[in-house]
């Protein structure tokens, strides 16, 4: 359930890497600040880091407390949302599933908004605070309108205003927080504390899964024995506590000023590349195309640094590997919708106690906590010692294939349900599909981001995160579209979803076969860890070294003007010597 947090947790190392490289490159100075490690950043900002090489900064406990409370609240709401829509609001199974996936899609889309606001407008501290307040407001509205009689007399008669306002605020709030928390954690660590990052990730990761495990159990129980309002009001109260915890640590945080969003810069480079390519089409040979080298983005070097254009080219190449991922997330996120609805029609008696259908979802975070060390120490490392190349891309492909198997198992179970008396098929038969899908999640989710980070420039990590979040959002949009518009028996729908993923596995195999991993030396130059050779310009797509005599970009950079190989180029990129 909580592997999705990896998309933000991995950003911790990014933040600290940047802290030790990009800031140093801008003239920061390190030193001892009253017995503590500190740094003087850009604009004379003074950063004093708590803790030492062996201890976390004190501020971490407040950020972690805030995040654990937020994640508990999110999964507590999400775990019972589908049955709330069906049993309390009176929506059909199909409409409830579509609304649930629409909510998930919105949460991930608004993650991009949160990242932009944090990097370009408010900074991380204020972004987390303001989005948390909005999140809390939405949860309060949701819990109040879940009190019987507030919005109507019964299912089908209740007004949806609370649902719309509540889910919208929650989606914006959780989305805005999602990409920012881990990077804010990273800001608290000084360059002398990089060795602590792995420990931080492990603590963070286990806490989030631990919280989601218990929320998946407690929330359905509260709903059954007290009511939906109680199951929602407790997460709302916990969100208030999370804000208080966050504010308590205010004076201990390292707060960096917003430095501008790399996302907006990347979009501008892509836009420039497209617009210059259009100009090339209209002006033909009159357009100076010396920058072009097998990519339309090369033409953006007319206005942007060749280094950052090459970085964008590289990260877009890496993101092509994400092409099948929306369909994996389309399958995975049905655990909280269609698989819950499937459980509603099954026998849920365990030793004389009838469990709630949503409780079966707690298997996912439990298995994640079990599978991660098993896969690392029982599969990956033994295979590596035997020189068996179970590469990152092969792990991802295996995960995709297992997700197909999980949905085919679900289809078989659904056929069994359809051909049996009502509520006679035991819910324990769902366990195999959860086990297989969780194994798929561990193979693909952690591995996918590890692969992307290993092949991306350090400054482009936020774009990798953006691509990942967009994949999750697109997958949920696909779910909502298919479930709402296509009339098929449930077992055929499961086969359809699995088969779509199977088709994209073959596409992934082609992409993976053609993908060439980037040499570390190339990444070092693009990251600025080593100086770029003035006698060459890197083309990361083909990894060719082009001498300065054959590449006008070097001459353009060295001369710092618009002259390229003796030609006169105007601001629009036209070659006047050719026009003459």
Helices and strands as residue ranges (DSSP letters): G 2-5, H 6-9, H 11-25, E 29-33, E 36-40, G 42-44, E 46-49, H 60-83, I 84-88, H 93-117, I 118-122, H 124-144, H 161-178, H 181-187, G 191-196, H 197-225, H 228-248, G 250-252, H 262-283, G 284-286, G 296-302, H 306-319, G 320-324, H 325-332, G 333-336, H 338-344, E 349-350, E 353-354, G 357-361, H 362-375, I 376-380, H 381-385, H 392-418, G 427-430, H 431-441, I 442-446, H 447-454, G 458-460, H 461-485, H 490-514, H 520-527, E 536-539, E 544-547, H 552-559, E 563-564, E 567-568, H 576-579
